[in-house]
Amino acid sequence: MTSSAKLYKEKFRPQFHLTPPQGPMSDPNGMVYVAGEYHQFYQFTGRWGHAVSKDLIHWEHLPLALVSDELGDIWSGSCVVDHHNSSGLFQDQFGMVAIFTHFKDGLQSQSMAYSHDRGRSWIKYSGNPVIANPGLKDFRDPKVLWHEESSRWVMIVSVDREVYFYSSENLIDWRYESSFGRDQGSQAAVWECPDLFKLPVTGEEGIGKWVLHISIGDNRQTDGSHAQYFIGEFDGTCFINDDATGKEINWTDYGQDFYAAVTYSDIPQQDGRTVWLGWTSNWKYPFAGPTEPWKGGMSLPRSLSLKRSKEGKLRLVQQPITELEKLRKLASSMQDVTVSSDKLQIGYEGQSFELVATVSWGDAAAFGVRVCVSDQEATEIGYRPFQDEVYVDRHRSCLSEFISREGKPFHFGKQFVAAHEAKDKQITLRLFVDQSVVELFVDDGDTVFTTLIYPDPSSRGIELFAEDGAATFASVHVYEMSSIWT
């Protein structure tokens, strides 16, 4: 990967999101914390790219970690720390173990590699694959975790529109345990990049539930790839969905550009967080964006929890990690501003910033914020109180015609909508805009949108708006965000 004085300053290049120096970055892989470093591996055309960070914000790119071999290309997978040398590969010391999919001639199998030097070099296991293909077309994306209650390793593998669970004592010899997914949730397309983790329930001390997360491949029903999650119980062998009908669908993100999210393994217990991030694109148009010399990137890292609604239903909550506040520089602040059937320009212009607005309303039919505004362009983020819905509208965001993965033209402009009932006629919109990425967190992350846009560099304005009535912006804070690359 070459260096250049212009690197990370190109048109549309995010300034506080992880992107590759050049080439295509897609699904996050092998996310793990080891000896003071977070490792971010990622799909890089059948290989694993590699970056490390001490704070999940500032990243250093390293050479490719895993490359193709006689067993095929290296597809998605995960990493763990073998703390007690259960594998016998580390001479009574701990080390890193990667479990990944090998792909060759249409055949997918699960293999492993290990590292003695904090991921700087890797040794492929001589007995690969550790799980041979059992005669399936889709058999990939292993996620491995240590299941404390049963004192063994667990692997989840995507298999068409379900997942298989395996167990092992040594990370090498795996035993099939059970499956989950047939007739469960969305069956719109192949399931990919599974993850399984336990989360606390906010406000309920000592209560935790298991979350099974699934990404769904490109399909017409969801207009591209998407992601869903299930909440339930896991005993080390079987996952039981809390929804006995299996028909309920819980969407992870209501934009179109958050895919293949998986959590970091081995975050220290004293940290107390479960953190993940996802790929900011969509398999409908994976590398169609007008970005050179790089394609694709990662979302902001998000801390996860569960929250119970007033109806008693558990929902996944995603919040930007607190480390992001280190990048803030207060650029504009307003209090108690009422906007009535009009718009109000904020005295700050930019394309890499965080905006936090707390809003109440009188009779407004819709209100919110427009960003990356010019005479020709704007991305609108708003709330419609009479419909109890949040939306992100990119019809006027940028370029409109793109070419899909299938080589067909399509219109990039679209409005994304999610049901959201605000409490006490007040809502908080926390918005991160970073050149070509928009991430919206509504009311502490109860509802989340991730959306790509490609505005002209001259589209830099920010404005508040209200339609058909009045809305009061109790507070609006805009923070210019420092570049992580300088």
PyMOL commands that set and color helices and strands:
alter all, ss='L'
color gray80, all
select helices_A, chain A and resi 322-327
alter helices_A, ss='H'
color red, helices_A
select strands_A, chain A and resi 23-24+28-34+37-43+48-53+60-66+73-82+95-104+107-115+123-124+140-147+152-159+162-168+175-180+191-200+208-216+226-234+239-241+250-251+259-263+275-279+294-295+302-308+314-320+328-345+352-361+366-373+379-384+389-393+401-403+409-411+415-419+426-434+437-442+447-452+461-481
alter strands_A, ss='S'
color yellow, strands_A
deselect
rebuild
show_as cartoon
